[in-house]
């Protein structure tokens, strides 16, 4: 199997992850996770950079695994997954996730993210922390991740699904890497506020538009 997709798909996924990092779901967690990374970098920008890369790579692998599972779930049903009704159901699911981002209703999950104290963390332990953090944060990202996974379930391409989520994860984790490496140079980041809701609404509009496109395309094929 191969990627067999436009490079723009992965660029869009990366930009989507970058946008997601400024939503009310992820942005408030930046000081928590970056505090751990900077604390273990011991004032070394190089070590901070590689700790950040280790942490984000862990998250990326977690989400890539979810992408592969989504594709495999579609492959199990074979031709069934490409049926217009399945595409219609996928579009409806994506649309529901998008509408939830407009706060019309909510997916409620407990989110209690705690990072260990500064413990001279190694790259391996930071990588493992990234793996776990990906799972802890994923419920909060349900509308966005759910939409992507619903789409991937009908693509039938394992490498495409895995790499798409990998790019999304690195987009979302870019700010973690930069702050871990340059620390003080990023203290000017804006405080959490209403501007994050604007970002969230933009993401919601993109997700809703994707769902509507799937629904429209499926109806045309019926």
C-alpha positions in Angstrom: 0.0 0.0 0.0 1.1 3.6 -0.5 -0.1 7.1 0.4 -1.8 7.7 -3.0 -3.0 11.1 -2.0 -2.3 14.8 -2.7 0.5 16.3 -0.6 -2.0 19.0 0.2 -4.0 16.5 2.2 -1.1 16.3 4.7 -0.5 20.0 4.6 -4.1 20.7 5.4 -4.0 18.1 8.2 -0.9 19.8 9.6 -2.6 23.2 9.5 -5.7 21.7 11.0 -3.7 20.4 13.9 -2.0 23.8 14.3 -5.4 25.5 14.4 -6.6 22.9 16.9 -3.8 23.8 19.3 -5.3 27.2 19.8 -8.8 25.9 20.7 -10.1 26.1 24.3 -9.5 22.3 24.5 -5.7 22.2 23.9 -4.3 25.7 24.5 -4.8 25.8 28.3 -2.8 22.6 28.6 0.3 24.1 27.0 1.7 25.6 30.2 1.2 22.2 32.0 3.0 20.1 29.5 5.6 22.7 28.4 6.4 23.3 32.1 7.4 19.7 32.4 9.5 19.9 29.2 11.3 23.1 30.1 11.9 21.9 33.7 13.8 18.9 32.4 15.6 20.8 29.6 18.0 22.3 32.2 18.2 25.6 30.3 19.4 23.8 27.2 17.6 24.8 24.0 18.9 21.7 22.2 17.7 19.4 24.9 14.4 21.3 25.1 14.0 20.9 21.4 14.6 17.1 21.5 12.4 16.7 24.5 9.6 18.5 22.7 10.1 16.3 19.6 10.0 13.2 21.8 6.8 14.3 23.5 5.0 15.3 20.3 6.2 12.1 18.5 4.6 10.1 21.3 1.3 11.9 20.8 1.7 11.5 17.0 2.1 7.8 17.2 -1.0 7.5 19.5 -3.1 9.4 17.0 -1.6 7.6 14.0 -2.5 4.3 15.6 -6.1 5.5 15.9 -6.0 6.5 12.2 -4.8 3.0 11.2 -7.5 1.4 13.3 -10.1 3.6 11.6 -8.9 2.5 8.2 -8.8 -1.2 9.2 -12.4 -0.9 10.5 -13.4 0.3 7.1 -11.5 -2.5 5.3 -13.2 -5.2 7.4 -16.5 -4.3 5.6 -14.8 -4.2 2.2 -17.1 -2.9 -0.5 -19.7 -2.0 2.1 -17.6 0.9 3.3 -17.8 2.6 -0.1 -21.5 2.3 -0.4 -23.3 5.7 -0.7 -25.3 5.0 2.4 -22.1 4.5 4.4 -20.7 7.7 3.0 -24.0 9.4 4.0 -23.8 8.0 7.5 -20.2 9.2 7.7 -21.2 12.7 6.6 -24.0 12.8 9.2 -21.5 11.7 11.9 -19.0 14.4 10.9 -21.8 17.0 10.8 -22.9 16.0 14.3 -19.3 16.4 15.5 -19.1 19.8 13.8 -22.4 21.0 15.3 -21.2 20.0 18.8 -18.3 22.5 18.3 -20.9 25.2 18.0 -21.9 24.2 21.6 -25.4 23.1 20.5 -24.7 20.0 22.6 -21.7 18.5 24.2 -19.7 15.4 24.4 -18.7 15.3 28.1 -15.6 13.5 29.1 -13.6 13.9 32.3 -10.3 15.5 31.6 -7.7 15.5 34.4 -4.3 15.9 32.9 -1.4 15.7 35.4 2.2 15.7 34.6 5.0 14.4 36.9 7.2 16.8 38.7 10.6 17.7 37.2 12.4 14.4 37.4 15.4 14.6 35.0 13.1 13.1 32.4 14.9 11.1 29.6 13.8 11.2 26.0 12.3 7.8 26.4 10.2 8.7 29.4 9.1 11.9 27.7 8.2 9.9 24.6 6.1 7.6 26.8 4.5 10.6 28.4 3.5 11.8 25.0 1.9 8.5 24.2 -0.2 8.6 27.3 -0.9 12.3 26.9 -2.4 11.6 23.5 -4.9 9.3 25.0 -5.7 11.7 27.9 -6.3 14.7 25.5 -8.1 12.7 22.8 -11.6 12.8 24.6 -11.4 16.6 24.6 -10.7 16.5 20.9 -13.6 14.2 20.1 -15.3 16.4 17.6 -12.2 17.0 15.5 -10.6 13.6 15.9 -14.0 11.8 15.4 -14.5 13.7 12.2 -11.1 12.7 10.8 -11.5 9.1 11.9 -14.9 8.8 10.4 -13.5 10.0 7.1 -10.5 7.6 7.3 -12.8 4.7 7.9 -13.8 4.8 4.2 -10.4 5.6 2.7 -9.1 2.0 2.8 -5.5 3.1 2.9 -3.6 2.3 6.1 -0.5 4.4 5.4 -2.6 7.4 4.3 -4.7 7.2 7.5 -1.7 6.8 9.8 0.4 9.6 8.1 -2.6 12.0 8.0 -3.0 11.7 11.8 0.8 12.0 12.2 0.8 15.3 10.3 -2.2 16.5 12.3 -0.4 15.7 15.6 2.7 17.5 14.6 0.7 20.5 13.6 -1.0 20.4 17.0 2.3 19.8 18.8 4.4 22.5 17.0 3.8 25.1 19.6 4.8 22.6 22.3 8.1 22.0 20.5 8.9 25.7 19.9 8.2 26.7 23.5 10.1 23.7 24.9 13.1 24.7 22.8 13.0 28.5 23.1 11.0 29.0 26.3 11.5 32.6 27.2 11.1 33.7 23.6 7.5 32.6 23.6 6.3 34.2 26.9 4.4 36.7 24.8 1.8 34.2 23.8 -1.7 35.6 24.3 -3.6 34.5 27.4 -6.6 32.2 27.0 -9.6 34.3 26.1 -12.5 34.8 23.8 -10.2 34.7 20.8 -10.0 30.9 21.3 -13.7 30.6 20.8 -13.3 32.3 17.4 -10.7 29.6 16.5 -13.1 26.9 17.7 -15.9 28.3 15.6 -13.6 28.3 12.5 -12.7 24.6 13.2 -16.4 23.9 13.6 -17.3 25.6 10.3 -14.6 23.5 8.5 -15.9 20.3 10.1 -19.6 21.1 9.3 -18.6 21.9 5.7 -16.8 18.6 5.4 -19.9 16.7 6.7 -22.2 18.6 4.4 -19.9 17.7 1.4 -20.0 14.0 2.3 -23.8 14.1 2.6 -24.2 16.0 -0.7 -21.8 13.6 -2.6 -23.5 10.5 -1.1 -27.0 11.8 -2.1 -25.8 12.3 -5.6 -24.6 8.7 -5.8 -27.8 7.2 -4.5 
